[in-house]
Amino acid sequence: MVTLREMSRGLQFPRSPIALADGSVLVVEMKSGVLTQILPNGEWTVIAELGGGPSGAALGPDGCVYICNAGGFAWQDDQDGLWTPGYQTTHHTGGSIQRVDLTRGRVETLYTECRGRPLRAPSSLVFDRYGGFWFTDAGVLRPRERDRTGIYYATPDGSCITEAFFPLDSPSGIGLSLDGTHLYAAETFSGRVWEWSINGPGEILGANGEDAPFRAGPPGAKLIACARSYQLFGGLALDSAGNVCLGTSVLGGIMIVEPNGWAIEFIRTPDPCTTGLCFGGVDMRTVYVALSATGRLAAFEWLRPGLKLHYTNSEQGH
């Protein structure tokens, strides 16, 4: 287990950290439905009220923060003060993609459906070099059923959304390779990570349409990682060597997978729901990790620089 530097505590199931140029970090708080900024001294302030159950966040080309909102969950307390999301709540607002203007705190809903089919529970997103973004929809659970979901591609102006891949088993984390030719997505409940070749914005090579004949396994996908024990995969980030770094729950930590598919390391963390991470700092060697069940954000130093995202706070000057 690494030595973590705790940045903040008392958060309501933080997820999807975003490192900013001034040393502060943005997180969504899934249980309270807000976007929060945490300063280097540990103080924090709510930037925007999002509602529902925000799950993923990323900076876009316009300097705004784009949010995957899962719509809300029924929350479970394990009697030790650890809260975790459970079944779909009766107050589920429906899934959506939101945009937050950081200077004003204004929230705008961009997408709630694709071709007439409602989004169920968008989970994570990543922007590409063209200014559009890929995102996963993890779906929601009900006592005897769960949603069939997939991967979408959309533009940040709210004008175009396409279903790029269907179906997957509750996909959560998503990321792009350094050269932008490969897409990675992690399935939560199966504990699998898949890789696809992509041919451009929203184009996954080998992907079948939703009405294509049934096949065992995602068409066109390469399996690069599978949990060796019962693990739930969450958000992911890539480092400069191309390794896929996954937040894991049940046995909380970060699983590191080489691009060729070998799991090379597992870093334990003191939280059973380590849902996501990001890289930051001047040299991109600082990892910020969401310790969600215990309501904390922590940081530690990585052996290699992280992979710089296409749009960052330093480029936008916020």
C-alpha positions in Angstrom: 0.0 0.0 0.0 1.4 3.4 -1.0 1.7 6.4 1.4 -1.2 8.7 0.6 -1.5 12.4 1.3 -5.0 13.1 2.3 -6.3 16.3 0.7 -9.9 16.4 1.9 -12.5 14.4 3.8 -16.2 14.6 4.5 -17.1 14.4 0.8 -20.3 12.6 -0.3 -18.9 9.8 -2.5 -16.4 11.7 -4.5 -15.7 10.6 -8.1 -13.8 11.5 -11.2 -11.1 14.0 -10.0 -9.8 16.7 -12.4 -6.5 18.3 -11.6 -6.4 22.0 -12.2 -3.3 24.2 -12.9 -3.5 26.0 -9.6 -3.1 22.8 -7.6 -6.7 22.4 -6.8 -8.9 19.5 -7.8 -12.4 19.2 -9.0 -14.6 16.2 -8.0 -18.2 15.3 -8.4 -20.0 14.2 -5.3 -22.3 11.5 -6.3 -24.5 11.3 -3.2 -25.1 15.0 -2.8 -25.2 15.8 -6.5 -22.7 18.6 -6.7 -19.4 19.6 -8.4 -16.8 20.6 -5.8 -13.4 22.3 -5.9 -10.8 21.2 -3.4 -8.0 23.6 -2.7 -4.4 22.5 -1.9 -4.9 23.5 1.7 -7.9 21.1 2.0 -10.6 23.7 1.9 -13.4 23.1 -0.5 -16.3 24.9 -2.1 -19.3 23.8 -4.2 -19.0 25.1 -7.7 -22.4 23.9 -9.1 -25.5 22.0 -8.0 -26.0 19.2 -10.5 -28.8 17.1 -9.0 -29.2 13.4 -9.7 -26.1 11.3 -9.3 -23.0 12.8 -11.1 -20.5 10.1 -11.9 -17.9 11.4 -14.4 -16.4 14.7 -15.3 -13.9 16.1 -17.8 -12.7 19.5 -19.0 -13.8 20.3 -22.6 -12.3 22.5 -25.3 -14.3 25.5 -24.1 -12.9 25.3 -20.6 -16.3 24.1 -19.2 -16.6 20.9 -17.2 -18.7 18.2 -18.8 -20.6 15.8 -16.5 -22.0 12.3 -16.8 -25.0 12.3 -14.6 -26.4 8.8 -13.6 -29.6 10.2 -12.3 -29.4 9.1 -8.7 -29.3 5.9 -6.6 -30.7 4.4 -3.5 -27.8 4.7 -1.0 -26.7 1.9 1.3 -25.0 2.3 4.7 -22.9 -0.7 5.8 -23.2 0.5 9.5 -19.6 1.5 9.5 -20.2 4.9 8.0 -19.4 3.7 4.5 -22.0 4.7 1.9 -22.3 2.9 -1.5 -24.8 3.3 -4.4 -27.3 0.6 -4.8 -30.5 0.0 -6.8 -32.3 2.6 -9.0 -34.1 5.1 -6.7 -37.8 5.9 -7.1 -36.5 9.5 -7.6 -34.2 8.6 -10.5 -34.1 11.7 -12.7 -32.9 9.8 -15.8 -29.4 9.9 -17.2 -27.9 13.0 -18.8 -24.8 14.8 -20.1 -24.4 18.3 -18.5 -22.1 21.2 -19.0 -20.9 23.5 -16.2 -19.5 27.0 -16.8 -16.8 27.2 -14.1 -16.9 31.0 -14.0 -20.6 31.3 -13.3 -21.5 27.9 -11.9 -24.2 27.7 -14.5 -25.4 24.1 -15.4 -26.8 23.2 -18.8 -28.2 19.8 -19.9 -27.0 18.8 -23.3 -28.2 15.3 -23.8 -30.8 13.0 -22.2 -31.4 10.5 -25.1 -30.0 9.2 -28.3 -32.3 8.5 -31.3 -35.3 8.5 -28.9 -33.8 6.1 -26.4 -33.2 7.7 -23.0 -29.7 7.7 -21.5 -29.9 5.5 -18.3 -26.8 6.3 -16.2 -23.8 7.9 -18.0 -20.7 7.1 -16.1 -17.4 8.4 -17.6 -16.2 10.5 -20.5 -13.1 11.4 -22.4 -12.5 14.1 -25.0 -10.6 13.3 -28.3 -8.4 15.6 -30.4 -11.3 16.6 -32.5 -13.2 18.2 -29.6 -15.9 15.5 -29.3 -16.2 13.1 -26.4 -16.7 9.4 -25.9 -18.8 8.3 -22.9 -20.1 5.2 -21.2 -23.5 4.5 -19.9 -23.4 2.0 -17.0 -27.1 1.7 -16.7 -28.9 1.2 -13.4 -29.8 -1.9 -11.3 -33.2 -3.0 -10.2 -33.9 -6.0 -7.8 -34.4 -8.5 -10.7 -32.9 -6.8 -13.7 -30.4 -4.3 -15.0 -30.0 -2.2 -18.2 -28.2 -3.1 -21.3 -26.0 -0.2 -22.2 -23.0 0.8 -24.3 -20.6 3.5 -25.5 -21.7 6.9 -27.1 -20.0 9.7 -28.9 -21.2 13.3 -28.8 -20.2 16.8 -29.6 -19.9 19.5 -26.8 -22.3 21.9 -28.4 -25.3 19.6 -27.8 -26.0 19.1 -31.5 -25.0 15.4 -32.2 -24.9 12.2 -30.3 -24.5 8.6 -31.7 -24.5 5.2 -30.1 -21.0 3.9 -31.1 -21.1 0.5 -29.5 -23.8 -1.8 -28.0 -24.1 -3.8 -25.8 -21.6 -3.9 -22.8 -22.0 -5.1 -19.3 -22.2 -1.9 -17.2 -19.3 0.0 -18.8 -17.7 2.6 -16.5 -14.2 3.9 -17.1 -13.1 5.0 -20.6 -9.9 6.3 -22.1 -7.9 6.9 -25.3 -4.4 5.9 -26.3 -1.7 8.5 -26.8 -2.1 8.4 -30.6 -5.9 8.4 -30.4 -6.3 5.2 -32.4 -7.4 2.9 -29.6 -10.3 3.2 -27.1 -10.4 1.5 -23.7 -13.5 0.8 -21.6 -13.9 -1.1 -18.3 -16.9 -3.2 -17.4 -17.9 -2.8 -13.8 -19.5 -6.1 -12.9 -17.6 -8.5 -15.2 -14.2 -7.0 -14.1 -13.0 -6.8 -17.8 -11.2 -4.1 -19.8 -11.7 -4.0 -23.6 -9.7 -2.3 -26.3 -11.0 -1.3 -29.7 -9.4 0.3 -32.8 -11.2 3.5 -33.8 -11.3 5.1 -37.2 -12.4 8.6 -36.3 -14.9 10.4 -34.2 -17.5 7.9 -33.0 -16.3 5.1 -35.4 -15.3 1.8 -33.7 -13.9 -0.7 -36.1 -15.8 -4.0 -36.1 -18.7 -2.7 -34.1 -22.1 -4.2 -34.9 -25.3 -2.3 -34.7 -27.7 -3.0 -31.9 -29.9 -5.2 -34.1 -27.0 -7.4 -35.3 -27.1 -11.1 -34.5 -26.0 -12.1 -31.0 -22.3 -12.8 -30.5 -20.4 -13.9 -27.4 -18.2 -11.0 -26.5 -18.1 -7.4 -27.8 -17.6 -7.4 -31.6 -14.2 -6.0 -32.7 -12.9 -5.8 -29.1 -9.7 -7.2 -27.6 -9.8 -8.3 -24.0 -6.7 -6.8 -22.3 -7.5 -7.3 -18.6 -9.7 -9.5 -16.4 -10.0 -9.4 -12.6 -8.4 -12.4 -11.0 -10.7 -12.1 -8.0 -14.0 -10.5 -7.4 -13.5 -6.9 -8.3 -15.6 -4.1 -9.6 -13.9 -1.8 -12.1 -14.5 2.0 -12.1 -12.9 5.0 -13.7 -9.5 4.8 -15.5 -6.6 6.9 -16.7 -3.6 6.2 -18.8 0.0 7.0 -18.0 2.7 8.1 -20.4 3.8 4.5 -21.0 0.3 3.7 -22.3 -0.6 1.7 -19.2 -4.3 1.6 -18.3 -4.7 2.5 -14.6 -8.1 1.4 -13.1 -9.8 2.3 -9.9 -11.2 -0.9 -8.3 -13.8 -1.6 -5.7 -14.3 -4.5 -3.2 -10.5 -4.8 -2.9 -9.9 -1.1 -3.2 -7.0 0.1 -5.2 -5.5 0.9 -8.6 -4.9 -1.9 -11.1 -2.2 -1.2 -13.7 -2.4 -3.0 -17.1 0.1 -2.8 -19.9 -1.1 -2.1 -23.4 -0.3 -5.7 -24.4 -2.7 -7.0 -21.7 -0.5 -7.9 -18.8 -1.6 -6.7 -15.4 1.8 -5.6 -13.9 0.9 -4.1 -10.6 -1.9 -3.6 -8.0 -1.7 -0.7 -5.6 -3.9 -1.1 -2.5 -5.7 1.9 -1.0 -7.5 2.3 2.3 -10.9 2.4 0.8 -13.1 -0.4 -0.6 -14.5 1.9 -3.3 -11.6 3.5 -5.0 -13.6 4.7 -8.0 -11.2 6.7 -10.1 -8.0 8.7 -10.5 -6.3 11.4 -12.5 -2.8 12.7 -13.1 -1.7 16.2 -12.4 1.1 18.4 -11.0 3.8 20.2 -12.9 5.4 17.0 -14.2 2.2 15.0 -14.3 3.5 12.5 -11.7 1.0 13.2 -9.0 -2.0 10.8 -8.9 -5.2 12.1 -7.3 -7.5 9.3 -6.3 -11.1 9.3 -5.2 -11.6 7.2 -2.0 -15.3 7.3 -2.4 -16.8 5.1 0.4 -14.8 7.0 3.1 -15.5 10.4 1.4 -11.9 11.4 0.8 -9.6 12.7 -1.9 -6.0 11.7 -1.6 -2.8 12.1 -3.6 0.5 10.2 -4.1 3.5 10.2 -6.5 3.6 8.0 -9.6 6.6 6.3 -11.1 5.9 7.7 -14.5 4.2 10.9 -15.8 0.5 10.5 -16.6 -0.8 10.9 -20.1 -1.8 14.5 -20.6 -5.4 14.9 -21.7 -6.3 16.9 -24.8 -8.0 19.8 -22.9 -6.6 21.0 -19.6 -7.2 23.8 -17.2 -3.8 25.4 -17.9 -4.6 25.7 -21.6 -7.9 27.5 -20.9 -6.5 29.9 -18.3 -9.2 29.4 -15.7 
